[in-house]
Amino acid sequence: MTRTAVILQHDPSIHLGNIGPVLTEHGYDLRIVDATTEDVSAIDPAEADLVVVLGGEMGAYQTDEFPFLEQEKQLLRARIGAERPVLGVCLGAQLMAGALGERVYKGDTTQIGYRRVEPTEAGAGSPIRHFTGVPVVEWHGDTFELPEEATLLASSSDYSNEAFAIGDFALAVQFHPEVTDEMHEAWVADGYNELDELAIDPEALRRDREAYSARMQEASRAAFSEWLERLPA
């Protein structure tokens, strides 16, 4: 039986990456929605079998500048309230927290590069355990307070909230396990001004990609495959 996954995308370069093939292999028909131009409020919160909210360069709190973010939060609030499967990545994770009434704000540091995330005790029994000891792509400067309904699954040296779950139907990750080598190169190539401002060497990022990307690809496939298989029928 074919299932439907609605993908809310905010930038063509910040796409599903390696999660796309995993969804397809698990029988999902992918509907890509450009949240910046399409009417998110027209999406039935309960209709799709899965909603995935991807990353973006805007902050989840910039709803005056980007009104569609409020529409996404309303969709997520209704979706989570109905206990329908949701996956949030980076901005998507922040929007999930914001939808549940938590503060999303600029953090003290900007994380760009391959960093380790440490699963919590709960995370060690979840699909997030596949990232144990595996450096993952971080590319964010915002963070959020953990929703009361959520279970913390992973933290990092800079930010305590790197992954959380709500029941067995919702998963949020602040890091970017979906990033393929091609995506990473595009982000590095397009981000030279930001990298220069932060005194980050693009060649160092490329060397880290060579060293760590293959393991992250494997961990991402294992984690999201397991999560999809654990979703309630």
VENGI-V221449 format. One line per field, one symbol per residue. phi: phi as a letter, one per 30 degrees, with the letter a starting at -180 (. if undefined). Layout:
phi = ???
//
This chain:
phi = .dcccccdccaddccdhddedddddcicdccdcdddbcddddddecdddaccccdaddcddddddbedddddddddddddddhcebbbbheddddddddcicdcadddbccbkdbdccddedddccededcdicdbdcaabcbaddeedccdcabbdcbdccabbbhccbbbbddbddddedddddddddcedddddchcdedddddddddcdeddedddedddddddddddd
//
